[in-house]
Amino acid sequence: MASRSYVIVLPEAERAELLGNVIELLDAHPDLAGREQLRLPYVTRCTRAVRAA
């Protein structure tokens, strides 16, 4: 999570709060508690436009 671009650019206090919230979620959620790793699907969509002459 910490390597996501939108997290990296947050002010330090906001980044620390967000990452703290993620840690709390990972510790508390029954599907995530105790796991060392989890998958985060990531989809990138690209659009290309060409200006007509």
Biopython code that builds the backbone (N, CA, C, O; Angstrom):
import numpy as np
from Bio.PDB.StructureBuilder import StructureBuilder

atoms = [
    (1, "MET", "N", (0.814, -1.183, 0.000)),
    (1, "MET", "CA", (0.000, 0.000, 0.000)),
    (1, "MET", "C", (0.864, 1.256, 0.000)),
    (1, "MET", "O", (0.542, 2.250, -0.650)),
    (2, "ALA", "N", (1.950, 1.191, 0.730)),
    (2, "ALA", "CA", (2.808, 2.374, 0.863)),
    (2, "ALA", "C", (3.473, 2.769, -0.452)),
    (2, "ALA", "O", (3.939, 3.900, -0.591)),
    (3, "SER", "N", (3.523, 1.855, -1.416)),
    (3, "SER", "CA", (4.185, 2.178, -2.674)),
    (3, "SER", "C", (3.225, 2.729, -3.725)),
    (3, "SER", "O", (3.660, 3.073, -4.825)),
    (4, "ARG", "N", (1.950, 2.821, -3.421)),
    (4, "ARG", "CA", (0.993, 3.386, -4.368)),
    (4, "ARG", "C", (1.263, 4.869, -4.520)),
    (4, "ARG", "O", (1.519, 5.565, -3.538)),
    (5, "SER", "N", (1.206, 5.353, -5.753)),
    (5, "SER", "CA", (1.579, 6.745, -6.016)),
    (5, "SER", "C", (0.733, 7.739, -5.231)),
    (5, "SER", "O", (1.252, 8.749, -4.754)),
    (6, "TYR", "N", (-0.557, 7.467, -5.090)),
    (6, "TYR", "CA", (-1.400, 8.414, -4.363)),
    (6, "TYR", "C", (-1.081, 8.440, -2.874)),
    (6, "TYR", "O", (-1.389, 9.421, -2.197)),
    (7, "VAL", "N", (-0.476, 7.392, -2.359)),
    (7, "VAL", "CA", (-0.068, 7.357, -0.956)),
    (7, "VAL", "C", (1.276, 8.066, -0.795)),
    (7, "VAL", "O", (1.479, 8.814, 0.162)),
    (8, "ILE", "N", (2.168, 7.833, -1.712)),
    (8, "ILE", "CA", (3.505, 8.419, -1.647)),
    (8, "ILE", "C", (3.447, 9.946, -1.602)),
    (8, "ILE", "O", (4.237, 10.574, -0.897)),
    (9, "VAL", "N", (2.526, 10.541, -2.343)),
    (9, "VAL", "CA", (2.490, 12.003, -2.443)),
    (9, "VAL", "C", (1.693, 12.684, -1.324)),
    (9, "VAL", "O", (1.631, 13.913, -1.271)),
    (10, "LEU", "N", (1.090, 11.906, -0.440)),
    (10, "LEU", "CA", (0.352, 12.505, 0.678)),
    (10, "LEU", "C", (1.311, 13.203, 1.635)),
    (10, "LEU", "O", (2.462, 12.790, 1.774)),
    (11, "PRO", "N", (0.843, 14.254, 2.290)),
    (11, "PRO", "CA", (1.649, 14.841, 3.363)),
    (11, "PRO", "C", (1.937, 13.768, 4.422)),
    (11, "PRO", "O", (1.123, 12.868, 4.631)),
    (12, "GLU", "N", (3.076, 13.864, 5.076)),
    (12, "GLU", "CA", (3.539, 12.819, 5.993)),
    (12, "GLU", "C", (2.503, 12.406, 7.034)),
    (12, "GLU", "O", (2.325, 11.215, 7.288)),
    (13, "ALA", "N", (1.822, 13.373, 7.635)),
    (13, "ALA", "CA", (0.830, 13.052, 8.676)),
    (13, "ALA", "C", (-0.334, 12.253, 8.095)),
    (13, "ALA", "O", (-0.801, 11.296, 8.714)),
    (14, "GLU", "N", (-0.803, 12.641, 6.910)),
    (14, "GLU", "CA", (-1.911, 11.923, 6.272)),
    (14, "GLU", "C", (-1.478, 10.527, 5.849)),
    (14, "GLU", "O", (-2.235, 9.565, 5.986)),
    (15, "ARG", "N", (-0.257, 10.421, 5.336)),
    (15, "ARG", "CA", (0.278, 9.125, 4.918)),
    (15, "ARG", "C", (0.377, 8.184, 6.120)),
    (15, "ARG", "O", (-0.013, 7.020, 6.030)),
    (16, "ALA", "N", (0.894, 8.681, 7.234)),
    (16, "ALA", "CA", (1.013, 7.870, 8.442)),
    (16, "ALA", "C", (-0.357, 7.428, 8.943)),
    (16, "ALA", "O", (-0.526, 6.283, 9.364)),
    (17, "GLU", "N", (-1.329, 8.325, 8.898)),
    (17, "GLU", "CA", (-2.684, 7.975, 9.340)),
    (17, "GLU", "C", (-3.287, 6.903, 8.441)),
    (17, "GLU", "O", (-3.862, 5.930, 8.929)),
    (18, "LEU", "N", (-3.158, 7.080, 7.126)),
    (18, "LEU", "CA", (-3.708, 6.106, 6.186)),
    (18, "LEU", "C", (-3.073, 4.735, 6.382)),
    (18, "LEU", "O", (-3.775, 3.725, 6.436)),
    (19, "LEU", "N", (-1.749, 4.695, 6.489)),
    (19, "LEU", "CA", (-1.071, 3.409, 6.663)),
    (19, "LEU", "C", (-1.409, 2.786, 8.015)),
    (19, "LEU", "O", (-1.490, 1.562, 8.126)),
    (20, "GLY", "N", (-1.607, 3.607, 9.036)),
    (20, "GLY", "CA", (-2.052, 3.091, 10.324)),
    (20, "GLY", "C", (-3.433, 2.463, 10.224)),
    (20, "GLY", "O", (-3.694, 1.420, 10.825)),
    (21, "ASN", "N", (-4.322, 3.104, 9.460)),
    (21, "ASN", "CA", (-5.654, 2.554, 9.246)),
    (21, "ASN", "C", (-5.599, 1.231, 8.495)),
    (21, "ASN", "O", (-6.363, 0.313, 8.793)),
    (22, "VAL", "N", (-4.708, 1.133, 7.533)),
    (22, "VAL", "CA", (-4.545, -0.119, 6.786)),
    (22, "VAL", "C", (-4.059, -1.226, 7.727)),
    (22, "VAL", "O", (-4.562, -2.348, 7.674)),
    (23, "ILE", "N", (-3.102, -0.921, 8.570)),
    (23, "ILE", "CA", (-2.592, -1.915, 9.525)),
    (23, "ILE", "C", (-3.705, -2.373, 10.463)),
    (23, "ILE", "O", (-3.833, -3.566, 10.741)),
    (24, "GLU", "N", (-4.512, -1.430, 10.952)),
    (24, "GLU", "CA", (-5.638, -1.791, 11.823)),
    (24, "GLU", "C", (-6.603, -2.722, 11.098)),
    (24, "GLU", "O", (-7.060, -3.714, 11.665)),
    (25, "LEU", "N", (-6.910, -2.401, 9.849)),
    (25, "LEU", "CA", (-7.820, -3.238, 9.061)),
    (25, "LEU", "C", (-7.242, -4.635, 8.872)),
    (25, "LEU", "O", (-7.950, -5.630, 9.030)),
    (26, "LEU", "N", (-5.959, -4.710, 8.534)),
    (26, "LEU", "CA", (-5.322, -6.014, 8.323)),
    (26, "LEU", "C", (-5.303, -6.843, 9.597)),
    (26, "LEU", "O", (-5.397, -8.069, 9.538)),
    (27, "ASP", "N", (-5.184, -6.199, 10.735)),
    (27, "ASP", "CA", (-5.176, -6.911, 12.014)),
    (27, "ASP", "C", (-6.568, -7.337, 12.463)),
    (27, "ASP", "O", (-6.718, -8.362, 13.127)),
    (28, "ALA", "N", (-7.584, -6.560, 12.107)),
    (28, "ALA", "CA", (-8.921, -6.768, 12.657)),
    (28, "ALA", "C", (-9.873, -7.553, 11.752)),
    (28, "ALA", "O", (-10.734, -8.272, 12.257)),
    (29, "HIS", "N", (-9.741, -7.434, 10.453)),
    (29, "HIS", "CA", (-10.699, -8.068, 9.540)),
    (29, "HIS", "C", (-10.513, -9.580, 9.545)),
    (29, "HIS", "O", (-9.393, -10.062, 9.374)),
    (30, "PRO", "N", (-11.591, -10.337, 9.738)),
    (30, "PRO", "CA", (-11.471, -11.796, 9.844)),
    (30, "PRO", "C", (-10.837, -12.468, 8.619)),
    (30, "PRO", "O", (-10.157, -13.485, 8.759)),
    (31, "ASP", "N", (-11.051, -11.915, 7.435)),
    (31, "ASP", "CA", (-10.472, -12.506, 6.223)),
    (31, "ASP", "C", (-9.002, -12.142, 6.032)),
    (31, "ASP", "O", (-8.319, -12.740, 5.201)),
    (32, "LEU", "N", (-8.514, -11.171, 6.791)),
    (32, "LEU", "CA", (-7.153, -10.680, 6.593)),
    (32, "LEU", "C", (-6.237, -10.909, 7.787)),
    (32, "LEU", "O", (-5.018, -10.967, 7.626)),
    (33, "ALA", "N", (-6.798, -11.040, 8.968)),
    (33, "ALA", "CA", (-5.995, -11.152, 10.195)),
    (33, "ALA", "C", (-5.009, -12.311, 10.119)),
    (33, "ALA", "O", (-5.379, -13.430, 9.763)),
    (34, "GLY", "N", (-3.756, -12.035, 10.454)),
    (34, "GLY", "CA", (-2.720, -13.062, 10.490)),
    (34, "GLY", "C", (-2.073, -13.380, 9.160)),
    (34, "GLY", "O", (-1.148, -14.190, 9.109)),
    (35, "ARG", "N", (-2.529, -12.774, 8.094)),
    (35, "ARG", "CA", (-1.941, -13.048, 6.775)),
    (35, "ARG", "C", (-0.666, -12.244, 6.588)),
    (35, "ARG", "O", (-0.580, -11.092, 7.014)),
    (36, "GLU", "N", (0.300, -12.842, 5.963)),
    (36, "GLU", "CA", (1.562, -12.158, 5.648)),
    (36, "GLU", "C", (1.449, -11.366, 4.346)),
    (36, "GLU", "O", (2.072, -10.314, 4.198)),
    (37, "GLN", "N", (0.654, -11.873, 3.408)),
    (37, "GLN", "CA", (0.518, -11.236, 2.105)),
    (37, "GLN", "C", (-0.931, -11.289, 1.663)),
    (37, "GLN", "O", (-1.702, -12.136, 2.114)),
    (38, "LEU", "N", (-1.292, -10.378, 0.779)),
    (38, "LEU", "CA", (-2.593, -10.427, 0.138)),
    (38, "LEU", "C", (-2.471, -9.841, -1.251)),
    (38, "LEU", "O", (-1.558, -9.065, -1.536)),
    (39, "ARG", "N", (-3.387, -10.215, -2.101)),
    (39, "ARG", "CA", (-3.365, -9.725, -3.479)),
    (39, "ARG", "C", (-4.200, -8.464, -3.594)),
    (39, "ARG", "O", (-5.310, -8.383, -3.066)),
    (40, "LEU", "N", (-3.659, -7.500, -4.280)),
    (40, "LEU", "CA", (-4.387, -6.275, -4.576)),
    (40, "LEU", "C", (-4.501, -6.159, -6.093)),
    (40, "LEU", "O", (-3.551, -5.751, -6.761)),
    (41, "PRO", "N", (-5.665, -6.520, -6.634)),
    (41, "PRO", "CA", (-5.825, -6.404, -8.089)),
    (41, "PRO", "C", (-5.607, -4.951, -8.521)),
    (41, "PRO", "O", (-6.005, -4.016, -7.828)),
    (42, "TYR", "N", (-4.990, -4.791, -9.637)),
    (42, "TYR", "CA", (-4.692, -3.459, -10.125)),
    (42, "TYR", "C", (-4.966, -3.440, -11.619)),
    (42, "TYR", "O", (-4.375, -4.216, -12.371)),
    (43, "VAL", "N", (-5.840, -2.577, -12.045)),
    (43, "VAL", "CA", (-6.201, -2.467, -13.457)),
    (43, "VAL", "C", (-5.743, -1.111, -13.956)),
    (43, "VAL", "O", (-6.024, -0.081, -13.343)),
    (44, "THR", "N", (-5.038, -1.123, -15.067)),
    (44, "THR", "CA", (-4.612, 0.119, -15.699)),
    (44, "THR", "C", (-5.308, 0.228, -17.041)),
    (44, "THR", "O", (-5.260, -0.695, -17.855)),
    (45, "ARG", "N", (-5.947, 1.347, -17.265)),
    (45, "ARG", "CA", (-6.606, 1.584, -18.542)),
    (45, "ARG", "C", (-5.921, 2.764, -19.207)),
    (45, "ARG", "O", (-5.627, 3.781, -18.579)),
    (46, "CYS", "N", (-5.679, 2.595, -20.488)),
    (46, "CYS", "CA", (-5.045, 3.670, -21.252)),
    (46, "CYS", "C", (-5.958, 4.060, -22.399)),
    (46, "CYS", "O", (-6.596, 3.211, -23.021)),
    (47, "THR", "N", (-6.011, 5.341, -22.667)),
    (47, "THR", "CA", (-6.790, 5.846, -23.789)),
    (47, "THR", "C", (-5.874, 6.683, -24.639)),
    (47, "THR", "O", (-5.088, 7.481, -24.129)),
    (48, "ARG", "N", (-5.976, 6.503, -25.928)),
    (48, "ARG", "CA", (-5.166, 7.286, -26.848)),
    (48, "ARG", "C", (-6.093, 8.028, -27.782)),
    (48, "ARG", "O", (-7.022, 7.448, -28.346)),
    (49, "ALA", "N", (-5.843, 9.281, -27.938)),
    (49, "ALA", "CA", (-6.644, 10.104, -28.843)),
    (49, "ALA", "C", (-5.734, 10.717, -29.889)),
    (49, "ALA", "O", (-4.605, 11.114, -29.600)),
    (50, "VAL", "N", (-6.233, 10.785, -31.083)),
    (50, "VAL", "CA", (-5.489, 11.421, -32.171)),
    (50, "VAL", "C", (-6.301, 12.590, -32.675)),
    (50, "VAL", "O", (-7.469, 12.455, -33.040)),
    (51, "ARG", "N", (-5.656, 13.738, -32.687)),
    (51, "ARG", "CA", (-6.336, 14.938, -33.160)),
    (51, "ARG", "C", (-6.453, 14.875, -34.683)),
    (51, "ARG", "O", (-5.474, 14.635, -35.390)),
    (52, "ALA", "N", (-7.674, 15.097, -35.164)),
    (52, "ALA", "CA", (-7.895, 15.108, -36.618)),
    (52, "ALA", "C", (-7.253, 16.362, -37.219)),
    (52, "ALA", "O", (-7.309, 17.450, -36.645)),
    (53, "ALA", "N", (-6.664, 16.180, -38.349)),
    (53, "ALA", "CA", (-5.976, 17.302, -39.020)),
    (53, "ALA", "C", (-6.934, 18.258, -39.667)),
    (53, "ALA", "O", (-6.510, 19.246, -40.267)),
]
sb = StructureBuilder()
sb.init_structure("model")
sb.init_model(0)
sb.init_chain("A")
sb.init_seg("    ")
for serial, (resi, resn, name, xyz) in enumerate(atoms, 1):
    if name == "N":
        sb.init_residue(resn, " ", resi, " ")
    sb.init_atom(name, np.array(xyz, "f"), 0.0, 1.0, " ", f" {name:<3s}", serial, name[0])
structure = sb.get_structure()
